[in-house]
Structure formats: structure tokens, C-alpha cells
Amino acid sequence: MHQSDKHSLGDIELFPVSITKKEYLGEDAYVLYFKKTFDFTPGQIIAISMTKDEPPRLYSISSSPKENEIAILFKVNHSGFLTPRLANLNKNDQMMVSKAFGSFYGTKNADYWIAAGTGIAPFISMQKFDLARNKTLIHGGREENSFYFSNLFQNTDGLKYIPCSSIMDKPPFYKGRLTEYLKNEDIDVNKSFFVCGKSEMVVQVRDILINRGVDYDQIIAEIYF
């Protein structure tokens, strides 16, 4: 879920969609699917709610514009307002969504992608839209099953995939947090860095990159809970 201002979302039009499929990824993570009825650009977000009267939350689309369904990746926050109810949805149940918006767009350039947790969502969309070639994806997680869609990225031609974990010391994992990788390993400071994850992670990554000589304007960030 993205950080949002409730007031700025008040004018967003929501409409009902029916769930076509639900996948459980383990560790309270799910993917919900519904039929695509609007166009979007990889990296964009949609607003989601259960009713028109509730303030919506923002989620990145994790499917490709070439697919017939739109997919949303989320992890349940058991004290949260929306995700426990999303997790209880099943095929043919309804939720409210908006059309896509946002400007966290993928490019065909040799960029860095940096994600932690469900912040991987927009990069799944970009990969499925053939934007992963010449990219380096630095993916932070903890346990092996927290690296959502890792098989997809490991088998992507032209993508350098670097999963970082502070507790796993075996291939293909880099032993250490993704922030440690960015501090200690070689990076090309002339590239663009697309960063998606919790606010604390995004701030840490931005500070590390700037300290290593990356221009502020070359860091494009999305906050994702």
C-alpha cells in the first residue's frame, strides 16, 4: 500500500470490480486479480476500497498492460484497515477500485531497480512489459519466501538480480541488507535508481546513493507499505 493523503484522494472515482482469482504467496502475502477494463503504464497505481464511503488506499499494479487481468500484491497488516478484508475476498467477491494514475514509470534504460517487501510490485509489472533488460534489481527480504516473484526475476534474460538477506548465507543471496549492498558494492552512479519500499527504507537508500555521488534527480522513489 502506498502512502497517501486522504484529502487528495477524495475526488478519485471508484467503481466496483469482481475478483477473478486469489493467490496466496505465504507469510500473509496475497495477489488479487480482476478483469482489466482500463489502460495503464507499468509502475502506475490504483486506489482500492471496500465501499465508496471509505477512504481508499493506494497499491501498485503488478501485472502487465498486455494481460487481460490486473493484479495487486499486498501483505496483510493484521491491525490495518483494509488488508485483512482484502485477504478474505474470494472469486466473484467485489471491491472498489479507481483507474490507474501516478508517474513511477519504467524505462528502457539501464536503470537500477531497488525494492523491499511488497515494494517489488511495480517492478513485476515492468518486467512483464519487457522493461527488465539491462536492469539491475536489488531486492531486499528476510526469509526465502519473502522474496516475492524471485523466480520470475531469476529467469529474466538481461536482468541482473541481486537478492539481499541479512540471515541467509547461501547462493544466490547476498548476505546483508540491500542498504549494505549499496554502501559496499560497486554501483554506477551515473544511472537512474528506481526505489520502492517503506518510507524508512526509501530515505536510507536515498541518503546512501547521494553520499556515493548519485545525483538527487536520478533517484525516483515510491513509498509502499
C-alpha positions as CSV (number, residue, x, y, z in Angstrom):
1,M,0.0,0.0,0.0
2,H,1.3,3.5,-0.9
3,Q,1.5,6.4,1.4
4,S,-1.4,8.7,0.7
5,D,-3.1,11.9,1.6
6,K,-6.8,11.2,2.3
7,H,-7.8,14.6,1.2
8,S,-6.1,14.3,-2.1
9,L,-7.9,11.0,-2.8
10,G,-11.3,12.4,-2.0
11,D,-12.1,13.2,-5.6
12,I,-11.0,9.9,-7.1
13,E,-13.8,8.0,-8.8
14,L,-14.2,4.4,-7.6
15,F,-16.1,1.6,-9.3
16,P,-16.8,-2.0,-8.4
17,V,-14.8,-4.9,-9.8
18,S,-15.2,-8.6,-9.2
19,I,-12.3,-10.8,-8.1
20,T,-11.3,-13.3,-10.7
21,K,-8.6,-15.1,-8.8
22,K,-6.7,-15.0,-5.5
23,E,-3.2,-16.4,-4.9
24,Y,-1.6,-17.0,-1.5
25,L,2.2,-16.5,-1.6
26,G,2.9,-17.4,2.1
27,E,3.7,-15.2,5.1
28,D,0.4,-13.3,4.8
29,A,1.1,-12.1,1.2
30,Y,-1.5,-12.3,-1.5
31,V,-2.2,-11.4,-5.1
32,L,-5.7,-10.4,-6.1
33,Y,-6.8,-10.3,-9.8
34,F,-9.7,-8.6,-11.5
35,K,-10.6,-8.1,-15.2
36,K,-8.8,-5.2,-16.9
37,T,-11.2,-2.5,-18.0
38,F,-8.8,0.4,-18.3
39,D,-5.3,1.0,-19.6
40,F,-2.2,1.8,-17.5
41,T,1.5,2.3,-17.7
42,P,3.8,-0.1,-15.8
43,G,4.6,1.4,-12.5
44,Q,1.3,3.1,-12.0
45,I,-1.0,2.7,-9.0
46,I,-4.7,2.4,-8.3
47,A,-6.9,3.3,-5.3
48,I,-8.7,0.5,-3.6
49,S,-11.5,0.4,-1.0
50,M,-14.3,-1.9,0.0
51,T,-17.0,0.8,-0.3
52,K,-17.3,4.2,-1.8
53,D,-17.7,5.8,1.6
54,E,-14.3,4.5,3.0
55,P,-11.1,6.3,2.3
56,P,-9.2,4.3,-0.3
57,R,-5.6,3.0,-0.1
58,L,-3.1,3.0,-3.0
59,Y,-1.5,0.0,-4.5
60,S,0.9,-0.6,-7.4
61,I,-0.3,-2.7,-10.3
62,S,1.8,-5.8,-10.5
63,S,0.6,-7.1,-13.9
64,S,1.4,-6.1,-17.5
65,P,-0.8,-3.9,-19.7
66,K,-0.6,-6.8,-22.2
67,E,-2.5,-9.1,-19.8
68,N,-6.3,-9.3,-19.5
69,E,-6.3,-9.1,-15.7
70,I,-5.0,-6.5,-13.3
71,A,-3.1,-7.9,-10.3
72,I,-2.5,-6.3,-6.9
73,L,0.2,-7.7,-4.5
74,F,-0.2,-7.0,-0.8
75,K,0.7,-8.3,2.6
76,V,-1.8,-8.4,5.5
77,N,-1.4,-5.9,8.2
78,H,-3.5,-7.5,10.9
79,S,-4.1,-4.2,12.7
80,G,-4.7,-2.5,9.4
81,F,-8.0,-1.1,8.0
82,L,-8.1,-2.7,4.6
83,T,-5.7,-5.6,4.0
84,P,-7.4,-8.1,6.4
85,R,-10.6,-7.7,4.4
86,L,-8.8,-7.9,1.1
87,A,-7.3,-11.2,2.2
88,N,-10.8,-12.6,2.9
89,L,-12.0,-11.9,-0.6
90,N,-12.6,-14.8,-3.0
91,K,-13.6,-15.3,-6.6
92,N,-16.6,-13.2,-7.6
93,D,-16.4,-11.0,-4.5
94,Q,-16.3,-7.3,-5.1
95,M,-14.1,-4.4,-4.2
96,M,-13.9,-0.8,-5.3
97,V,-11.0,0.5,-7.5
98,S,-10.0,3.6,-9.4
99,K,-8.4,3.9,-12.8
100,A,-4.6,4.0,-12.9
101,F,-2.6,7.1,-12.2
102,G,0.9,8.0,-11.0
103,S,4.2,8.7,-12.7
104,F,6.6,5.9,-11.4
105,Y,7.2,4.8,-15.0
106,G,9.6,2.1,-16.2
107,T,12.1,3.0,-18.9
108,K,14.1,1.0,-21.4
109,N,17.4,2.5,-20.0
110,A,20.0,0.6,-18.0
111,D,18.5,1.6,-14.6
112,Y,18.8,0.2,-11.1
113,W,15.6,-1.2,-9.5
114,I,15.6,-1.3,-5.7
115,A,12.8,-2.9,-3.8
116,A,12.0,-4.4,-0.4
117,G,8.9,-6.5,0.6
118,T,5.8,-5.8,-1.5
119,G,7.6,-2.8,-2.9
120,I,8.6,-5.3,-5.7
121,A,5.1,-4.9,-7.2
122,P,5.7,-2.1,-9.8
123,F,8.9,-3.9,-11.0
124,I,6.8,-7.1,-11.6
125,S,4.6,-5.0,-13.9
126,M,7.7,-3.5,-15.6
127,Q,9.3,-7.0,-16.1
128,K,6.2,-8.4,-17.6
129,F,6.1,-5.5,-20.1
130,D,9.6,-6.3,-21.3
131,L,11.4,-3.5,-19.5
132,A,13.8,-5.6,-17.4
133,R,16.6,-5.9,-20.0
134,N,19.8,-4.2,-18.9
135,K,18.5,-3.6,-15.4
136,T,20.0,-4.4,-12.0
137,L,17.4,-5.4,-9.5
138,I,18.5,-5.2,-5.8
139,H,15.8,-7.0,-3.9
140,G,15.7,-6.9,-0.1
141,G,13.9,-9.5,2.1
142,R,14.4,-11.7,5.1
143,E,13.2,-15.3,4.7
144,E,13.3,-17.0,1.4
145,N,9.6,-16.8,0.8
146,S,9.6,-13.0,1.4
147,F,11.3,-12.6,-2.0
148,Y,8.1,-12.4,-3.9
149,F,8.3,-13.4,-7.6
150,S,12.0,-14.1,-7.3
151,N,11.8,-17.0,-9.8
152,L,10.4,-14.5,-12.3
153,F,13.4,-12.2,-12.0
154,Q,16.0,-15.0,-11.7
155,N,14.8,-16.3,-15.1
156,T,14.7,-12.9,-16.9
157,D,17.3,-12.5,-19.7
158,G,19.3,-9.4,-19.5
159,L,18.4,-8.7,-15.8
160,K,21.0,-8.8,-13.0
161,Y,19.1,-10.0,-10.0
162,I,20.6,-9.5,-6.5
163,P,18.5,-10.8,-3.6
164,C,19.8,-9.4,-0.3
165,S,19.1,-11.1,3.1
166,S,20.8,-10.5,6.5
167,I,20.0,-14.0,7.7
168,M,20.7,-16.3,4.6
169,D,24.2,-17.1,3.7
170,K,23.8,-19.2,0.5
171,P,23.6,-18.6,-3.2
172,P,22.1,-16.7,-4.8
173,F,21.7,-14.4,-1.8
174,Y,23.9,-11.5,-0.9
175,K,24.4,-11.8,2.9
176,G,23.4,-8.4,4.2
177,R,20.6,-5.9,3.8
178,L,20.1,-4.1,0.5
179,T,21.4,-0.9,2.2
180,E,24.7,-2.8,3.0
181,Y,25.0,-3.8,-0.7
182,L,24.5,-0.2,-1.8
183,K,27.1,1.0,0.7
184,N,29.8,-1.6,0.0
185,E,29.4,-2.9,-3.6
186,D,30.2,-1.3,-7.0
187,I,27.3,0.7,-8.4
188,D,27.2,3.0,-11.5
189,V,26.4,6.4,-10.0
190,N,25.5,7.8,-13.4
191,K,22.5,5.6,-13.8
192,S,18.9,6.2,-12.6
193,F,17.7,4.5,-9.4
194,F,14.1,3.5,-9.1
195,V,13.3,2.8,-5.4
196,C,10.1,1.3,-3.9
197,G,9.5,0.2,-0.3
198,K,8.7,1.5,3.1
199,S,9.4,5.1,3.8
200,E,12.3,4.4,6.2
201,M,14.0,2.2,3.5
202,V,13.5,4.8,0.8
203,V,15.1,7.5,2.9
204,Q,18.0,5.3,3.8
205,V,18.6,4.3,0.2
206,R,18.4,7.9,-1.0
207,D,20.9,9.1,1.6
208,I,23.3,6.2,0.7
209,L,23.1,6.9,-3.0
210,I,23.6,10.6,-2.6
211,N,26.6,10.0,-0.4
212,R,28.0,7.8,-3.1
213,G,27.7,10.5,-5.7
214,V,24.3,9.8,-7.3
215,D,22.5,13.0,-8.3
216,Y,19.3,13.6,-6.4
217,D,17.3,13.9,-9.6
218,Q,18.4,10.4,-10.7
219,I,16.6,8.8,-7.7
220,I,12.9,8.1,-8.4
221,A,11.1,6.9,-5.3
222,E,7.7,5.4,-4.4
223,I,6.6,4.7,-0.8
224,Y,4.9,1.3,-0.5
225,F,3.9,-0.2,2.8
